[in-house]
């Protein structure tokens, strides 16, 4: 309870500072927020690598690994498809209209020139590592995941000799050291929350999220809210879990995700909350959560679907039910493979609409409000990761 009050107090203080409109305060908040994000990104990649490697190395056999992975993939696909269908339903109900032509034209200057250069071929190729150091330096999560899988399985299959135990002891000791760093960052996190809240407050105060994109924003945010507060809790209830208890245990990770806008950067807090507060088994959290951080993108699936339909609609394209269902599948598949794409959902969505000749300039209109959308989507992604982890943990009791 004490931590909750401290974090709420930090939010209030940060929001108040951001509303003052003083440039030096905003610059300081940006600096502090960037420092905190970089620190959590610093521990995120080794957290993923060590968690997957140690978990696979200690699992009893391929049957245990297979069960954990199948359950994780099943719940990931179910929740991601649910998010895409919720987004589609919101789009059909709200029916966001077309933007004025002058606004679309203004978006031409807002889209960075290199956005359209991202291709699926390049994305898939970038996942395959050509040396062991580069993925860690670049923070390529999918490549790190592949390396960790390979190393973990090989360690698991090593003969039971002293050399294997020495290697495992070294990995476990490194992981303990890493979690000491993570706990230290969490302890001083209220300072970061002040900075993050000041940033968001400054955005709102400057009017950056206010404009004529109301219905589009309503569809995105409304879909996220339904997925967050209704659909995912229903998944938990179906597995005999109390959504309120899970949310209470995972709130530090959800709040962290809201401000960092990065599931990977939030992963250390997510794992710590799942193990220490939700009391999930370490063998589950350290296998499921790194994978979910990479492939479980509920918010991204909804954003890709709704934004693609919105952009195509503004270009005069019409949809039948088969096309809508096809785009649901495209959104889910794209979201699952999104982790290695620069700038996440935004870049990937632009690549999709550019590939079919739609009006990519509309993405420039969306760009100024994407910061706020990204905050809420990341929180939803981490909440979904938490729910999948809780359900898998329940299944392996």
Order of alpha helices (4+ residues) and beta strands (2+ residues): alpha-alpha-alpha-alpha-alpha-alpha-alpha-alpha-alpha-alpha-alpha-alpha-alpha-alpha-alpha-alpha-alpha-alpha
